[in-house]
Amino acid sequence: MIHHRSAWRNRWTFMLATAGSAIGLGNIWKLPYMIGVNGGSAFVLVFIASILFVGIPLMMTEILLGRRAQRNPLNGMEFLAAEARVSPKWKLLGGMGMLTGLLILSFYSVIGGWVLSFIFDAASGTFTGIEAAQSTSNFKNLLASPFTLLFWHTVFMYLTMGVVARGVNSGLERANNILIPALFAILLILLGYSMSEGDMRSAFHFMFSFDFSKITPVAVLSALGHAFFSLSLGMGAVMVYGSYLQRNVSIARTTIYIALADTMLGLLVGLAIYSLVFANNLAPDAGPGLIFQTLPIAFGHMPAGRLIATLFFMLVAFAAWSSAISLVEPTIAWVVENTKISRKTSTSILGFAVWLLGVSVVLSFNEWQHIKVIFGLNIFETLDKLTSTILLPLGGLLMAIFAGYFMKKYHVQEELNLEDRGFKYWRIANNYIAPVAISAVFLYLFGLVK
């Protein structure tokens, strides 16, 4: 029996919550370093195109599935399959998304813990006058300490589950109403500082002087994959948030606003970061260590660097926190709607299970670093590879196929409520462009195309 479900108070709260899900470490940590290692402006150009032609249509699809079903992802796909008179096994798609979210949170929380640790390092003046060797050593020492990583992983999980336990309106809605505006406010401060103290001209040239000759197959496929990851698609988070959405809200208009906010924030963070990187003559292609090893050097040698570093890592922490909240909500919704277990109890049980898996991730950086799971990857690398490159794209691909080829056309039109031209655009993008793009990513990842 389906329990009474909460709903967002208005479109604004839904937009903030969904933007919070999308705006996370993927945009503030991963996007800038991917821009750096994939040719700068070439990657940016393909990334923006991917958001427009793949990301936005697929986000519309996931929201319409959620609002149509008015249930958690597993029960929702079961209901939609019955309505479309197709195999009930489609409910496994919902279950896969829920599992994916929990797996991601197990290592996402550990990385979120790194960010919390760096807030205190920045505030205490650890970065003042720091050189490259010391910055690298500090980060390696953090990873080598299981007790330090475990402490911050626990704090991050507690903050995340504390919000989820309070429910849709008192927890998710209230948290995102505070976190997302605060996130943008801090970003504006950082951007203003970067414009006055950094090399914004070089950063802008690096990111936006489009050089089509640098567009390679690797850059294209990397941008496609990240556009998908950037909007939190394929894990059921957007679907369950859509299930709380009122019927009178335009899915298309709301999705466009969310995607624009998400993309704009990621690109603005990139500008802020690279203006500081170039001003301090640092390498833009530092890779994953960009914000944890390269930026502290820049912060340590600039005026008011202590304050700016603290604000920056607070920005990253807010983004990670708002995104982490959405990773567990689909499974919590399923437990609450299908059992007599309360939201607080189910949050505690699931939170502990995810925290426990996260402990193995913590140990994979130190005590268990020599333990390999598959293909020579440790626990952290295995979870990251499994979710980011396989389960997320697969979930999005199957959602697109279900909505485009199995749902009744008039049911889709009823939810999207688009004019003929708009519906035609969505249908072409959802039924053809997105599946082909995701399939290309899969073929590349598995080495079937070069």
C-alpha positions in Angstrom: 0.0 0.0 0.0 1.4 3.4 -1.0 1.6 5.9 1.9 0.6 9.5 1.7 3.4 11.4 0.0 4.8 14.8 0.6 5.1 17.4 -2.1 7.3 20.5 -2.8 5.6 23.7 -1.7 6.2 25.3 -5.1 8.2 25.2 -8.3 11.0 27.3 -6.7 11.7 24.7 -4.0 11.7 21.9 -6.5 14.2 23.8 -8.7 16.5 24.5 -5.7 16.3 20.8 -4.6 17.0 19.4 -8.1 19.7 22.0 -8.7 21.2 20.9 -5.4 21.2 17.3 -6.5 22.9 18.3 -9.8 25.4 20.8 -8.4 27.9 18.8 -6.6 31.5 17.6 -6.7 31.0 16.8 -10.3 30.7 20.5 -11.2 33.1 22.0 -8.7 35.8 19.3 -8.4 35.5 17.2 -11.6 34.4 19.7 -14.3 37.3 22.1 -13.9 40.0 19.5 -14.0 38.3 17.7 -16.9 38.4 21.0 -18.8 42.1 21.2 -18.0 43.0 17.7 -19.2 40.8 17.8 -22.3 42.0 20.9 -24.1 40.1 23.7 -22.4 37.7 25.4 -24.7 37.3 22.3 -26.9 35.9 20.4 -24.0 33.7 23.3 -22.9 32.1 23.6 -26.3 31.2 19.9 -26.5 30.0 19.9 -22.9 27.6 22.7 -23.5 26.2 21.0 -26.6 25.9 17.8 -24.7 23.8 19.5 -22.0 21.5 21.0 -24.6 21.0 17.9 -26.7 21.3 15.1 -24.2 21.2 16.4 -20.7 18.1 18.6 -20.8 15.9 16.1 -22.7 16.9 13.2 -20.4 16.3 15.3 -17.3 12.8 16.1 -18.7 12.3 12.3 -19.2 13.3 11.4 -15.6 11.1 14.1 -14.1 8.1 13.1 -16.2 8.5 9.5 -15.1 8.6 10.5 -11.5 5.6 12.9 -11.7 3.5 10.4 -13.7 4.2 7.6 -11.2 3.9 9.6 -8.0 6.0 6.9 -6.3 9.6 6.0 -5.5 11.7 4.8 -8.5 11.1 1.0 -7.9 7.3 1.2 -7.3 7.1 4.0 -9.9 8.6 1.9 -12.7 6.4 -1.0 -11.7 3.3 1.3 -11.9 4.4 2.8 -15.2 5.1 -0.6 -16.7 1.6 -1.7 -15.8 0.1 1.4 -17.2 2.0 0.9 -20.5 1.1 -2.8 -20.4 4.7 -4.0 -20.6 6.8 -6.4 -18.6 6.9 -5.7 -14.8 10.6 -6.3 -14.9 11.0 -2.6 -15.8 10.8 -2.1 -12.0 14.4 -3.4 -11.9 15.4 -0.1 -13.6 14.1 1.8 -10.6 15.9 -0.6 -8.2 19.1 -0.2 -10.1 18.9 3.6 -9.8 18.4 3.3 -6.0 21.3 1.0 -5.6 23.5 3.2 -7.7 22.8 6.2 -5.5 23.8 4.3 -2.4 27.0 3.0 -3.9 27.9 6.5 -5.1 27.2 8.0 -1.6 29.6 5.5 0.0 32.6 7.0 -1.7 31.1 10.5 -2.3 30.9 10.8 1.5 34.6 10.1 1.8 35.5 12.8 -0.7 33.1 15.1 1.0 35.1 14.4 4.2 38.3 15.5 2.4 36.5 18.8 1.7 35.5 19.3 5.3 39.1 18.6 6.4 40.3 21.3 3.9 37.9 23.9 5.3 39.7 23.6 8.7 43.1 23.5 7.1 42.4 26.7 5.2 40.9 28.5 8.2 43.9 27.5 10.4 46.4 29.0 7.9 47.9 25.7 6.8 48.2 26.9 3.2 50.0 30.2 4.0 53.2 30.3 2.0 52.9 26.6 1.0 55.0 25.2 -1.8 54.2 22.4 -4.3 56.1 19.6 -2.4 54.4 20.5 0.9 50.9 20.7 -0.7 51.3 17.3 -2.2 52.7 15.9 1.0 49.7 17.3 3.0 47.2 15.6 0.7 49.1 12.3 0.8 49.2 12.4 4.6 45.5 12.9 4.7 44.9 9.9 2.5 47.4 7.8 4.5 45.5 8.4 7.8 42.6 6.0 8.1 41.4 7.5 11.4 41.4 11.1 10.0 39.5 10.0 6.9 37.1 7.9 9.0 36.3 10.9 11.2 35.5 13.2 8.4 33.6 10.5 6.5 31.4 10.0 9.6 30.8 13.8 10.0 29.8 14.1 6.4 27.4 11.1 6.6 25.9 12.5 9.8 25.2 15.9 8.2 23.6 14.2 5.1 21.4 11.7 7.0 20.4 14.4 9.5 18.7 16.4 6.6 17.1 13.3 5.0 15.7 12.1 8.3 13.6 15.3 8.6 11.6 14.6 5.4 10.8 16.4 2.2 9.6 19.8 3.6 11.4 20.1 6.9 14.6 18.4 5.6 15.3 18.4 1.9 13.4 21.6 1.1 14.6 23.7 4.1 18.3 22.6 3.6 18.3 23.4 -0.2 16.6 26.7 0.4 19.6 27.7 2.5 22.5 25.8 0.8 21.9 26.7 -2.8 21.6 30.5 -2.3 24.6 30.4 0.0 26.5 28.4 -2.6 25.9 31.0 -5.3 26.7 33.9 -2.8 30.1 32.4 -2.0 30.7 31.8 -5.7 30.1 35.5 -6.5 32.6 36.5 -3.8 35.2 34.1 -5.2 34.5 35.3 -8.7 34.9 38.9 -7.8 38.2 38.2 -6.0 39.4 36.2 -9.0 38.6 39.1 -11.3 40.6 41.5 -9.2 43.6 39.3 -8.1 43.7 36.6 -10.7 44.4 36.4 -14.5 40.8 36.3 -15.7 41.8 37.2 -19.3 43.9 34.0 -19.6 41.2 31.9 -17.9 38.5 33.2 -20.2 40.8 32.6 -23.3 41.6 29.0 -22.0 37.9 28.2 -21.6 36.0 30.1 -24.3 38.3 30.8 -27.3 36.9 27.8 -29.1 39.5 26.0 -31.1 37.7 23.4 -33.2 41.0 21.7 -34.1 41.3 20.5 -30.5 38.0 18.6 -30.5 39.1 15.0 -30.3 37.0 11.8 -29.9 38.3 11.6 -26.3 37.1 15.1 -25.6 33.7 14.5 -27.2 33.0 11.3 -25.3 34.4 12.7 -22.0 32.1 15.7 -22.3 29.1 13.5 -23.1 29.8 11.3 -20.1 30.2 14.3 -17.8 27.2 16.1 -19.0 25.2 13.1 -18.0 26.9 12.8 -14.6 26.7 16.6 -14.0 22.9 16.6 -14.0 22.6 13.6 -11.6 20.7 11.5 -14.2 20.1 7.8 -14.1 20.2 7.2 -10.4 16.6 7.9 -9.5 17.3 11.1 -7.6 15.7 13.3 -10.2 12.8 10.8 -10.7 12.0 10.8 -7.0 12.2 14.6 -6.8 9.9 14.7 -9.8 7.4 12.5 -8.0 7.0 15.3 -5.4 6.3 17.9 -8.1 2.9 19.5 -8.5 0.9 18.9 -11.8 0.7 22.5 -12.7 4.4 23.0 -13.0 6.0 23.1 -16.5 8.6 20.3 -16.7 10.4 21.7 -19.7 10.7 25.3 -18.4 11.9 24.1 -15.0 14.4 21.6 -16.5 15.9 24.4 -18.6 16.3 26.6 -15.6 18.0 23.9 -13.5 20.3 22.8 -16.3 21.3 26.4 -17.0 22.0 27.1 -13.3 24.0 23.9 -13.0 26.1 24.5 -16.1 26.6 28.2 -15.4 27.9 27.4 -11.9 30.3 24.8 -13.1 31.7 27.2 -15.8 32.0 30.1 -13.3 33.8 27.9 -10.8 36.2 27.0 -13.7 36.8 30.7 -14.5 37.5 31.4 -10.8 39.8 28.5 -10.4 41.8 29.0 -13.7 42.2 32.7 -13.2 44.0 31.9 -9.9 46.0 29.0 -11.5 47.3 31.2 -14.3 48.0 34.2 -12.0 50.3 31.9 -10.0 51.9 30.2 -13.0 50.5 26.8 -12.1 49.6 24.0 -14.6 45.9 24.0 -15.7 46.1 20.2 -16.5 46.7 19.1 -12.9 43.9 16.5 -13.1 42.0 15.3 -10.0 44.4 16.9 -7.7 43.6 20.4 -9.0 41.6 21.7 -6.0 43.3 19.5 -3.3 46.9 20.0 -4.3 47.2 22.8 -6.9 44.8 25.4 -5.5 46.2 25.4 -2.0 49.5 26.7 -3.5 47.6 29.5 -5.2 45.7 30.4 -2.0 48.9 30.3 0.0 50.5 33.0 -2.1 47.7 35.5 -2.6 46.4 38.4 -0.6 43.6 37.3 1.8 44.3 33.8 0.7 43.4 32.3 4.0 39.8 33.8 3.9 39.4 33.0 0.2 40.6 29.4 0.6 38.1 28.9 3.5 35.2 30.3 1.4 36.2 28.2 -1.5 36.2 24.9 0.4 32.9 25.9 2.1 31.5 26.3 -1.4 32.7 22.8 -2.4 31.3 21.4 0.9 27.8 23.0 0.3 27.7 21.6 -3.2 28.7 18.1 -2.0 26.2 18.2 0.9 23.2 19.2 -1.3 24.1 16.6 -3.8 24.6 13.8 -1.3 21.2 14.3 0.2 19.6 13.3 -3.1 21.6 10.1 -3.4 19.8 8.3 -0.6 16.3 9.9 -0.9 15.0 7.4 -3.5 15.7 4.4 -1.3 14.4 6.1 1.8 11.2 6.9 -0.1 10.8 3.2 -1.0 11.3 2.0 2.6 8.8 4.6 4.0 6.2 3.9 1.3 6.4 0.1 1.5 7.0 -0.7 5.1 6.0 0.4 8.6 9.5 1.6 9.3 9.6 5.4 10.0 11.7 7.8 8.0 14.1 8.4 10.9 14.6 4.7 11.6 15.1 3.8 7.9 17.5 6.7 7.5 19.6 5.5 10.5 19.7 1.9 9.1 20.5 2.8 5.6 22.9 5.5 6.7 24.8 3.0 8.8 25.0 0.5 5.9 26.3 3.2 3.5 28.8 4.4 6.2 30.1 0.9 6.6 30.7 0.5 2.9 32.4 3.9 3.0 34.8 2.5 5.7 36.1 0.1 3.0 36.6 3.1 0.7 38.5 4.9 3.4 40.8 1.9 3.9 41.3 1.5 0.1 43.5 4.7 0.3 45.8 3.3 3.0 45.6 -0.1 4.8 43.8 -1.8 1.9 45.4 0.0 -1.0 46.9 -3.2 -2.3 43.6 -5.0 -2.4 42.3 -5.1 -6.0 38.7 -6.0 -6.8 38.4 -6.1 -10.6 40.7 -5.1 -13.5 43.4 -4.1 -11.0 41.2 -1.4 -9.4 40.9 -0.9 -5.6 37.6 -0.6 -3.8 37.2 3.2 -4.4 38.2 3.0 -8.1 35.9 0.0 -8.6 32.9 1.8 -7.1 33.6 4.9 -9.1 34.0 3.0 -12.3 31.0 0.8 -11.8 28.6 3.7 -11.0 29.9 6.7 -13.1 30.8 4.8 -16.3 28.3 1.9 -16.3 25.3 2.2 -14.1 24.5 5.9 -14.5 24.6 5.9 -18.3 22.8 2.6 -18.5 20.0 3.9 -16.2 19.6 7.0 -18.4 19.6 5.0 -21.6 16.9 2.6 -20.3 14.8 5.5 -19.0 15.0 7.2 -22.4 14.0 3.9 -24.2 11.1 3.3 -21.8 9.6 6.8 -22.1 10.2 7.0 -25.9 9.2 3.6 -27.0 7.0 1.9 -24.4 5.0 4.6 -22.6 1.8 5.7 -24.3 2.4 8.8 -26.4 -0.5 10.7 -24.9 0.7 9.9 -21.4 4.0 11.5 -22.2 2.3 14.5 -23.8 0.1 14.9 -20.8 3.0 15.2 -18.5 5.3 17.3 -20.7 2.4 19.5 -21.8 4.4 20.9 -24.8 3.4 22.4 -28.1 3.9 20.3 -31.1 7.3 21.8 -31.9 8.6 21.4 -28.4 7.4 17.8 -28.1 9.0 17.0 -31.5 12.3 18.3 -30.2 12.1 16.3 -27.0 11.1 13.1 -28.9 14.0 13.4 -31.4 16.5 14.1 -28.6 15.1 11.4 -26.3 14.5 8.7 -28.8 17.5 9.1 -31.1 20.2 11.6 -30.1 20.5 10.5 -26.4 20.6 6.8 -27.0 23.1 7.1 -29.8 25.3 9.4 -27.7 25.2 7.1 -24.6 25.8 4.1 -26.7 28.9 5.8 -28.2 30.2 6.4 -24.7 29.7 2.8 -23.8 31.5 1.6 -27.0 34.4 3.9 -26.2 34.6 2.9 -22.5 34.7 -0.8 -23.4 37.3 -0.2 -26.1 35.1 -1.2 -29.0 35.7 2.1 -30.8 38.9 4.2 -30.8 
